[in-house]
Amino acid sequence: MTASPSAQNLIIMVIDDSNTIRRSAEIFLTQAGYQVVLAEDGFDALAKIADHQPALVFCDILMPRLDGYQTCALIKKSAKFHATPVLLLSSKDGLFDRARGSMVGAAAYLTKPFTKDSLLAAVREHTGATPATDPIVEA
């Protein structure tokens, strides 16, 4: 049996122009034991990603200057980060938005407002990490 990665070892990046969304995600992820890096937009994220090397990126779609589709595409084109899962965040839940996200390499699509459970489930699904505060329950 292999152990899943520890939450303390994982860095999660949250890119969103909404301070409320960034803070909510930071609180949920920090409480679960993850390290969190915040970025206000795509340019801010691209400036921080090499320094922090996140295991997973949550990226809002509708942002000024560089939107989430463009940000995701640039991350996925990078030789260093092409394998890093990028999960798009949006208040819209349309088929077109999901399709466009897939086209730029997004691993998944999370609709806002998200819950703590949905955010942590997405992290577990795309990293295999078990949050430090979640007891492992075997069925």
Secondary structure in CASP SS format (residue, H / E / C, confidence):
PFRMAT SS
TARGET T0000
AUTHOR 0000-0000-0000
METHOD secondary structure of the structure
MODEL  1
M C 1.00
T C 1.00
A C 1.00
S C 1.00
P C 1.00
S E 1.00
A H 1.00
Q H 1.00
N H 1.00
L C 1.00
I E 1.00
I E 1.00
M E 1.00
V E 1.00
I E 1.00
D C 1.00
D C 1.00
S C 1.00
N H 1.00
T H 1.00
I H 1.00
R H 1.00
R H 1.00
S H 1.00
A H 1.00
E H 1.00
I H 1.00
F H 1.00
L H 1.00
T H 1.00
Q H 1.00
A C 1.00
G C 1.00
Y C 1.00
Q E 1.00
V E 1.00
V E 1.00
L E 1.00
A E 1.00
E C 1.00
D C 1.00
G H 1.00
F H 1.00
D H 1.00
A H 1.00
L H 1.00
A H 1.00
K H 1.00
I H 1.00
A H 1.00
D H 1.00
H H 1.00
Q C 1.00
P C 1.00
A C 1.00
L E 1.00
V E 1.00
F E 1.00
C E 1.00
D E 1.00
I C 1.00
L C 1.00
M C 1.00
P C 1.00
R C 1.00
L C 1.00
D C 1.00
G H 1.00
Y H 1.00
Q H 1.00
T H 1.00
C H 1.00
A H 1.00
L H 1.00
I H 1.00
K H 1.00
K H 1.00
S C 1.00
A C 1.00
K C 1.00
F C 1.00
H C 1.00
A C 1.00
T C 1.00
P C 1.00
V E 1.00
L E 1.00
L E 1.00
L E 1.00
S E 1.00
S C 1.00
K C 1.00
D C 1.00
G C 1.00
L H 1.00
F H 1.00
D H 1.00
R H 1.00
A H 1.00
R H 1.00
G H 1.00
S H 1.00
M H 1.00
V C 1.00
G C 1.00
A C 1.00
A C 1.00
A E 1.00
Y E 1.00
L E 1.00
T E 1.00
K C 1.00
P C 1.00
F C 1.00
T C 1.00
K H 1.00
D H 1.00
S H 1.00
L H 1.00
L H 1.00
A H 1.00
A H 1.00
V H 1.00
R H 1.00
E H 1.00
H H 1.00
T H 1.00
G C 1.00
A C 1.00
T E 1.00
P C 1.00
A C 1.00
T C 1.00
D C 1.00
P C 1.00
I C 1.00
V C 1.00
E C 1.00
A C 1.00
END
